[in-house]
Amino acid sequence: MYRVLMPVDTNESRAVAQARYVAGLPDASDSVEAVVVHVFEHEEGPERAGSDDDPETVESVSRVTGFFETRDIDCRTLGARGEPTSVILDYTDDLEPDSIALGGRKRSPAGKILFGSVTMDVLRNTEIPVVVAGTAPMDRVEKE
């Protein structure tokens, strides 16, 4: 089984773009497992999400799990609290995925320096393949 770690935030168009990438992998319905992770950012330190932090209550997570379900792609959801980059890298160590599918957002180089970038941090701190899926046009997201 080819395991893809798919961290999603609350942006549905990025999440759908990530899900489309995963669904487009060869023989996805028979050989791919998507692990959808949502990070709840709280004041507390990094830890696995509590019962109040169900990732299925997040619309973007619900959207992609439904997307995978209609395509018979194995999917599970995980939630965690903490700083997104740290959580993603911790799950990478714990789950040993074959790749990571991130959703990118458009930012200027100066914006990345000033505000940081989870995507750039993950790219710099992992040795497994990382795909940046971008953003799906909203008119296509509505149809998914």
PyMOL CGO cylinders between C-alpha atoms (Angstrom):
from pymol import cmd
from pymol.cgo import CYLINDER

trace = [
    CYLINDER, 0.00, 0.00, 0.00, 1.33, 3.43, -1.00, 0.3, 1, 1, 1, 1, 1, 1,
    CYLINDER, 1.33, 3.43, -1.00, 0.63, 5.83, 1.88, 0.3, 1, 1, 1, 1, 1, 1,
    CYLINDER, 0.63, 5.83, 1.88, 0.24, 9.57, 1.27, 0.3, 1, 1, 1, 1, 1, 1,
    CYLINDER, 0.24, 9.57, 1.27, 0.19, 12.00, 4.18, 0.3, 1, 1, 1, 1, 1, 1,
    CYLINDER, 0.19, 12.00, 4.18, -2.20, 14.79, 3.25, 0.3, 1, 1, 1, 1, 1, 1,
    CYLINDER, -2.20, 14.79, 3.25, -2.23, 17.70, 5.72, 0.3, 1, 1, 1, 1, 1, 1,
    CYLINDER, -2.23, 17.70, 5.72, -5.20, 20.00, 5.08, 0.3, 1, 1, 1, 1, 1, 1,
    CYLINDER, -5.20, 20.00, 5.08, -6.14, 23.32, 6.59, 0.3, 1, 1, 1, 1, 1, 1,
    CYLINDER, -6.14, 23.32, 6.59, -9.58, 24.93, 6.32, 0.3, 1, 1, 1, 1, 1, 1,
    CYLINDER, -9.58, 24.93, 6.32, -9.21, 25.96, 2.66, 0.3, 1, 1, 1, 1, 1, 1,
    CYLINDER, -9.21, 25.96, 2.66, -11.45, 23.67, 0.60, 0.3, 1, 1, 1, 1, 1, 1,
    CYLINDER, -11.45, 23.67, 0.60, -9.96, 24.52, -2.80, 0.3, 1, 1, 1, 1, 1, 1,
    CYLINDER, -9.96, 24.52, -2.80, -6.46, 23.53, -1.64, 0.3, 1, 1, 1, 1, 1, 1,
    CYLINDER, -6.46, 23.53, -1.64, -7.80, 20.36, -0.03, 0.3, 1, 1, 1, 1, 1, 1,
    CYLINDER, -7.80, 20.36, -0.03, -9.64, 19.34, -3.20, 0.3, 1, 1, 1, 1, 1, 1,
    CYLINDER, -9.64, 19.34, -3.20, -6.51, 19.98, -5.29, 0.3, 1, 1, 1, 1, 1, 1,
    CYLINDER, -6.51, 19.98, -5.29, -4.55, 17.72, -2.94, 0.3, 1, 1, 1, 1, 1, 1,
    CYLINDER, -4.55, 17.72, -2.94, -7.24, 15.03, -3.12, 0.3, 1, 1, 1, 1, 1, 1,
    CYLINDER, -7.24, 15.03, -3.12, -7.27, 15.19, -6.93, 0.3, 1, 1, 1, 1, 1, 1,
    CYLINDER, -7.27, 15.19, -6.93, -3.53, 14.61, -6.97, 0.3, 1, 1, 1, 1, 1, 1,
    CYLINDER, -3.53, 14.61, -6.97, -3.85, 11.58, -4.68, 0.3, 1, 1, 1, 1, 1, 1,
    CYLINDER, -3.85, 11.58, -4.68, -6.77, 10.18, -6.68, 0.3, 1, 1, 1, 1, 1, 1,
    CYLINDER, -6.77, 10.18, -6.68, -4.67, 10.53, -9.84, 0.3, 1, 1, 1, 1, 1, 1,
    CYLINDER, -4.67, 10.53, -9.84, -1.94, 8.25, -8.56, 0.3, 1, 1, 1, 1, 1, 1,
    CYLINDER, -1.94, 8.25, -8.56, -1.67, 4.95, -10.46, 0.3, 1, 1, 1, 1, 1, 1,
    CYLINDER, -1.67, 4.95, -10.46, -4.15, 2.34, -9.29, 0.3, 1, 1, 1, 1, 1, 1,
    CYLINDER, -4.15, 2.34, -9.29, -5.28, 4.65, -6.48, 0.3, 1, 1, 1, 1, 1, 1,
    CYLINDER, -5.28, 4.65, -6.48, -8.43, 2.74, -5.56, 0.3, 1, 1, 1, 1, 1, 1,
    CYLINDER, -8.43, 2.74, -5.56, -6.48, -0.47, -5.01, 0.3, 1, 1, 1, 1, 1, 1,
    CYLINDER, -6.48, -0.47, -5.01, -3.08, 0.62, -3.80, 0.3, 1, 1, 1, 1, 1, 1,
    CYLINDER, -3.08, 0.62, -3.80, -3.22, 4.07, -2.17, 0.3, 1, 1, 1, 1, 1, 1,
    CYLINDER, -3.22, 4.07, -2.17, -4.04, 5.04, 1.40, 0.3, 1, 1, 1, 1, 1, 1,
    CYLINDER, -4.04, 5.04, 1.40, -4.61, 8.74, 2.08, 0.3, 1, 1, 1, 1, 1, 1,
    CYLINDER, -4.61, 8.74, 2.08, -3.98, 9.89, 5.64, 0.3, 1, 1, 1, 1, 1, 1,
    CYLINDER, -3.98, 9.89, 5.64, -5.72, 13.24, 5.97, 0.3, 1, 1, 1, 1, 1, 1,
    CYLINDER, -5.72, 13.24, 5.97, -4.37, 15.33, 8.85, 0.3, 1, 1, 1, 1, 1, 1,
    CYLINDER, -4.37, 15.33, 8.85, -5.84, 18.55, 10.19, 0.3, 1, 1, 1, 1, 1, 1,
    CYLINDER, -5.84, 18.55, 10.19, -3.88, 20.60, 12.71, 0.3, 1, 1, 1, 1, 1, 1,
    CYLINDER, -3.88, 20.60, 12.71, -5.89, 22.48, 15.29, 0.3, 1, 1, 1, 1, 1, 1,
    CYLINDER, -5.89, 22.48, 15.29, -3.79, 25.43, 16.39, 0.3, 1, 1, 1, 1, 1, 1,
    CYLINDER, -3.79, 25.43, 16.39, -4.25, 25.98, 20.12, 0.3, 1, 1, 1, 1, 1, 1,
    CYLINDER, -4.25, 25.98, 20.12, -2.31, 27.63, 22.90, 0.3, 1, 1, 1, 1, 1, 1,
    CYLINDER, -2.31, 27.63, 22.90, -1.44, 24.26, 24.40, 0.3, 1, 1, 1, 1, 1, 1,
    CYLINDER, -1.44, 24.26, 24.40, 1.71, 22.48, 23.31, 0.3, 1, 1, 1, 1, 1, 1,
    CYLINDER, 1.71, 22.48, 23.31, 1.83, 19.86, 20.57, 0.3, 1, 1, 1, 1, 1, 1,
    CYLINDER, 1.83, 19.86, 20.57, -0.22, 16.78, 21.32, 0.3, 1, 1, 1, 1, 1, 1,
    CYLINDER, -0.22, 16.78, 21.32, -2.70, 14.54, 19.59, 0.3, 1, 1, 1, 1, 1, 1,
    CYLINDER, -2.70, 14.54, 19.59, -6.08, 16.18, 19.28, 0.3, 1, 1, 1, 1, 1, 1,
    CYLINDER, -6.08, 16.18, 19.28, -8.62, 15.69, 22.01, 0.3, 1, 1, 1, 1, 1, 1,
    CYLINDER, -8.62, 15.69, 22.01, -12.22, 14.61, 21.62, 0.3, 1, 1, 1, 1, 1, 1,
    CYLINDER, -12.22, 14.61, 21.62, -13.27, 18.23, 21.04, 0.3, 1, 1, 1, 1, 1, 1,
    CYLINDER, -13.27, 18.23, 21.04, -10.97, 18.37, 18.01, 0.3, 1, 1, 1, 1, 1, 1,
    CYLINDER, -10.97, 18.37, 18.01, -12.60, 15.93, 15.61, 0.3, 1, 1, 1, 1, 1, 1,
    CYLINDER, -12.60, 15.93, 15.61, -11.08, 16.51, 12.15, 0.3, 1, 1, 1, 1, 1, 1,
    CYLINDER, -11.08, 16.51, 12.15, -14.32, 15.31, 10.51, 0.3, 1, 1, 1, 1, 1, 1,
    CYLINDER, -14.32, 15.31, 10.51, -16.02, 18.50, 11.77, 0.3, 1, 1, 1, 1, 1, 1,
    CYLINDER, -16.02, 18.50, 11.77, -13.75, 20.59, 9.53, 0.3, 1, 1, 1, 1, 1, 1,
    CYLINDER, -13.75, 20.59, 9.53, -15.46, 21.19, 6.16, 0.3, 1, 1, 1, 1, 1, 1,
    CYLINDER, -15.46, 21.19, 6.16, -12.28, 20.73, 4.09, 0.3, 1, 1, 1, 1, 1, 1,
    CYLINDER, -12.28, 20.73, 4.09, -11.59, 17.38, 5.77, 0.3, 1, 1, 1, 1, 1, 1,
    CYLINDER, -11.59, 17.38, 5.77, -15.18, 16.24, 5.30, 0.3, 1, 1, 1, 1, 1, 1,
    CYLINDER, -15.18, 16.24, 5.30, -15.04, 17.30, 1.66, 0.3, 1, 1, 1, 1, 1, 1,
    CYLINDER, -15.04, 17.30, 1.66, -11.93, 15.27, 0.84, 0.3, 1, 1, 1, 1, 1, 1,
    CYLINDER, -11.93, 15.27, 0.84, -13.02, 12.18, 2.76, 0.3, 1, 1, 1, 1, 1, 1,
    CYLINDER, -13.02, 12.18, 2.76, -16.22, 12.21, 0.72, 0.3, 1, 1, 1, 1, 1, 1,
    CYLINDER, -16.22, 12.21, 0.72, -14.16, 12.72, -2.44, 0.3, 1, 1, 1, 1, 1, 1,
    CYLINDER, -14.16, 12.72, -2.44, -12.07, 9.64, -1.62, 0.3, 1, 1, 1, 1, 1, 1,
    CYLINDER, -12.07, 9.64, -1.62, -15.09, 7.59, -0.60, 0.3, 1, 1, 1, 1, 1, 1,
    CYLINDER, -15.09, 7.59, -0.60, -16.79, 8.09, -3.98, 0.3, 1, 1, 1, 1, 1, 1,
    CYLINDER, -16.79, 8.09, -3.98, -13.58, 6.91, -5.67, 0.3, 1, 1, 1, 1, 1, 1,
    CYLINDER, -13.58, 6.91, -5.67, -13.04, 3.88, -3.38, 0.3, 1, 1, 1, 1, 1, 1,
    CYLINDER, -13.04, 3.88, -3.38, -9.72, 5.22, -2.10, 0.3, 1, 1, 1, 1, 1, 1,
    CYLINDER, -9.72, 5.22, -2.10, -8.72, 4.16, 1.41, 0.3, 1, 1, 1, 1, 1, 1,
    CYLINDER, -8.72, 4.16, 1.41, -8.69, 7.17, 3.70, 0.3, 1, 1, 1, 1, 1, 1,
    CYLINDER, -8.69, 7.17, 3.70, -8.35, 7.87, 7.37, 0.3, 1, 1, 1, 1, 1, 1,
    CYLINDER, -8.35, 7.87, 7.37, -8.37, 11.14, 9.26, 0.3, 1, 1, 1, 1, 1, 1,
    CYLINDER, -8.37, 11.14, 9.26, -6.20, 12.31, 12.12, 0.3, 1, 1, 1, 1, 1, 1,
    CYLINDER, -6.20, 12.31, 12.12, -6.26, 15.47, 14.17, 0.3, 1, 1, 1, 1, 1, 1,
    CYLINDER, -6.26, 15.47, 14.17, -3.58, 17.09, 16.25, 0.3, 1, 1, 1, 1, 1, 1,
    CYLINDER, -3.58, 17.09, 16.25, -2.92, 20.28, 18.15, 0.3, 1, 1, 1, 1, 1, 1,
    CYLINDER, -2.92, 20.28, 18.15, 0.15, 22.39, 17.77, 0.3, 1, 1, 1, 1, 1, 1,
    CYLINDER, 0.15, 22.39, 17.77, 2.33, 24.14, 15.25, 0.3, 1, 1, 1, 1, 1, 1,
    CYLINDER, 2.33, 24.14, 15.25, 1.52, 22.77, 11.78, 0.3, 1, 1, 1, 1, 1, 1,
    CYLINDER, 1.52, 22.77, 11.78, 5.07, 22.07, 10.58, 0.3, 1, 1, 1, 1, 1, 1,
    CYLINDER, 5.07, 22.07, 10.58, 5.99, 20.20, 13.75, 0.3, 1, 1, 1, 1, 1, 1,
    CYLINDER, 5.99, 20.20, 13.75, 2.80, 18.14, 13.66, 0.3, 1, 1, 1, 1, 1, 1,
    CYLINDER, 2.80, 18.14, 13.66, 3.29, 17.24, 9.99, 0.3, 1, 1, 1, 1, 1, 1,
    CYLINDER, 3.29, 17.24, 9.99, 6.89, 16.20, 10.57, 0.3, 1, 1, 1, 1, 1, 1,
    CYLINDER, 6.89, 16.20, 10.57, 5.90, 14.20, 13.68, 0.3, 1, 1, 1, 1, 1, 1,
    CYLINDER, 5.90, 14.20, 13.68, 3.27, 12.31, 11.67, 0.3, 1, 1, 1, 1, 1, 1,
    CYLINDER, 3.27, 12.31, 11.67, 5.84, 11.75, 8.94, 0.3, 1, 1, 1, 1, 1, 1,
    CYLINDER, 5.84, 11.75, 8.94, 8.10, 10.07, 11.48, 0.3, 1, 1, 1, 1, 1, 1,
    CYLINDER, 8.10, 10.07, 11.48, 5.26, 8.08, 13.09, 0.3, 1, 1, 1, 1, 1, 1,
    CYLINDER, 5.26, 8.08, 13.09, 3.44, 6.90, 9.96, 0.3, 1, 1, 1, 1, 1, 1,
    CYLINDER, 3.44, 6.90, 9.96, 6.36, 6.61, 7.54, 0.3, 1, 1, 1, 1, 1, 1,
    CYLINDER, 6.36, 6.61, 7.54, 4.34, 7.68, 4.49, 0.3, 1, 1, 1, 1, 1, 1,
    CYLINDER, 4.34, 7.68, 4.49, 5.73, 7.22, 1.00, 0.3, 1, 1, 1, 1, 1, 1,
    CYLINDER, 5.73, 7.22, 1.00, 5.02, 10.86, 0.17, 0.3, 1, 1, 1, 1, 1, 1,
    CYLINDER, 5.02, 10.86, 0.17, 3.38, 14.05, 1.41, 0.3, 1, 1, 1, 1, 1, 1,
    CYLINDER, 3.38, 14.05, 1.41, 0.78, 15.96, -0.61, 0.3, 1, 1, 1, 1, 1, 1,
    CYLINDER, 0.78, 15.96, -0.61, 0.60, 19.60, 0.47, 0.3, 1, 1, 1, 1, 1, 1,
    CYLINDER, 0.60, 19.60, 0.47, -1.66, 22.38, -0.72, 0.3, 1, 1, 1, 1, 1, 1,
    CYLINDER, -1.66, 22.38, -0.72, 0.29, 25.46, -1.70, 0.3, 1, 1, 1, 1, 1, 1,
    CYLINDER, 0.29, 25.46, -1.70, -0.84, 29.03, -1.59, 0.3, 1, 1, 1, 1, 1, 1,
    CYLINDER, -0.84, 29.03, -1.59, 0.40, 31.94, -3.60, 0.3, 1, 1, 1, 1, 1, 1,
    CYLINDER, 0.40, 31.94, -3.60, 2.76, 34.14, -1.62, 0.3, 1, 1, 1, 1, 1, 1,
    CYLINDER, 2.76, 34.14, -1.62, 5.50, 36.47, -2.66, 0.3, 1, 1, 1, 1, 1, 1,
    CYLINDER, 5.50, 36.47, -2.66, 9.06, 35.55, -1.63, 0.3, 1, 1, 1, 1, 1, 1,
    CYLINDER, 9.06, 35.55, -1.63, 8.99, 38.44, 0.86, 0.3, 1, 1, 1, 1, 1, 1,
    CYLINDER, 8.99, 38.44, 0.86, 5.71, 37.16, 2.29, 0.3, 1, 1, 1, 1, 1, 1,
    CYLINDER, 5.71, 37.16, 2.29, 7.25, 33.74, 2.87, 0.3, 1, 1, 1, 1, 1, 1,
    CYLINDER, 7.25, 33.74, 2.87, 10.16, 35.30, 4.73, 0.3, 1, 1, 1, 1, 1, 1,
    CYLINDER, 10.16, 35.30, 4.73, 7.98, 37.56, 6.86, 0.3, 1, 1, 1, 1, 1, 1,
    CYLINDER, 7.98, 37.56, 6.86, 5.21, 35.11, 7.69, 0.3, 1, 1, 1, 1, 1, 1,
    CYLINDER, 5.21, 35.11, 7.69, 6.90, 31.74, 7.27, 0.3, 1, 1, 1, 1, 1, 1,
    CYLINDER, 6.90, 31.74, 7.27, 5.66, 28.92, 5.15, 0.3, 1, 1, 1, 1, 1, 1,
    CYLINDER, 5.66, 28.92, 5.15, 4.60, 25.49, 6.31, 0.3, 1, 1, 1, 1, 1, 1,
    CYLINDER, 4.60, 25.49, 6.31, 5.26, 24.16, 2.81, 0.3, 1, 1, 1, 1, 1, 1,
    CYLINDER, 5.26, 24.16, 2.81, 8.81, 25.49, 2.73, 0.3, 1, 1, 1, 1, 1, 1,
    CYLINDER, 8.81, 25.49, 2.73, 9.51, 24.21, 6.25, 0.3, 1, 1, 1, 1, 1, 1,
    CYLINDER, 9.51, 24.21, 6.25, 8.25, 20.72, 5.39, 0.3, 1, 1, 1, 1, 1, 1,
    CYLINDER, 8.25, 20.72, 5.39, 10.26, 20.68, 2.15, 0.3, 1, 1, 1, 1, 1, 1,
    CYLINDER, 10.26, 20.68, 2.15, 13.43, 21.60, 4.02, 0.3, 1, 1, 1, 1, 1, 1,
    CYLINDER, 13.43, 21.60, 4.02, 12.94, 19.14, 6.86, 0.3, 1, 1, 1, 1, 1, 1,
    CYLINDER, 12.94, 19.14, 6.86, 11.93, 15.85, 5.27, 0.3, 1, 1, 1, 1, 1, 1,
    CYLINDER, 11.93, 15.85, 5.27, 13.64, 13.37, 3.03, 0.3, 1, 1, 1, 1, 1, 1,
    CYLINDER, 13.64, 13.37, 3.03, 10.53, 11.84, 1.48, 0.3, 1, 1, 1, 1, 1, 1,
    CYLINDER, 10.53, 11.84, 1.48, 8.93, 13.16, -1.71, 0.3, 1, 1, 1, 1, 1, 1,
    CYLINDER, 8.93, 13.16, -1.71, 6.66, 16.19, -1.27, 0.3, 1, 1, 1, 1, 1, 1,
    CYLINDER, 6.66, 16.19, -1.27, 4.12, 17.28, -3.88, 0.3, 1, 1, 1, 1, 1, 1,
    CYLINDER, 4.12, 17.28, -3.88, 2.60, 20.76, -3.75, 0.3, 1, 1, 1, 1, 1, 1,
    CYLINDER, 2.60, 20.76, -3.75, -0.81, 20.51, -5.37, 0.3, 1, 1, 1, 1, 1, 1,
    CYLINDER, -0.81, 20.51, -5.37, -1.77, 24.18, -5.48, 0.3, 1, 1, 1, 1, 1, 1,
    CYLINDER, -1.77, 24.18, -5.48, -5.37, 25.35, -5.44, 0.3, 1, 1, 1, 1, 1, 1,
    CYLINDER, -5.37, 25.35, -5.44, -8.37, 24.10, -7.39, 0.3, 1, 1, 1, 1, 1, 1,
    CYLINDER, -8.37, 24.10, -7.39, -10.61, 26.70, -9.09, 0.3, 1, 1, 1, 1, 1, 1,
    CYLINDER, -10.61, 26.70, -9.09, -13.66, 27.28, -6.89, 0.3, 1, 1, 1, 1, 1, 1,
    CYLINDER, -13.66, 27.28, -6.89, -16.14, 26.47, -9.68, 0.3, 1, 1, 1, 1, 1, 1,
    CYLINDER, -16.14, 26.47, -9.68, -14.59, 22.99, -9.90, 0.3, 1, 1, 1, 1, 1, 1,
    CYLINDER, -14.59, 22.99, -9.90, -14.54, 22.61, -6.11, 0.3, 1, 1, 1, 1, 1, 1,
    CYLINDER, -14.54, 22.61, -6.11, -18.29, 23.16, -5.98, 0.3, 1, 1, 1, 1, 1, 1,
    CYLINDER, -18.29, 23.16, -5.98, -18.81, 20.21, -8.36, 0.3, 1, 1, 1, 1, 1, 1,
    CYLINDER, -18.81, 20.21, -8.36, -16.66, 17.78, -6.37, 0.3, 1, 1, 1, 1, 1, 1,
]
cmd.load_cgo(trace, "trace")
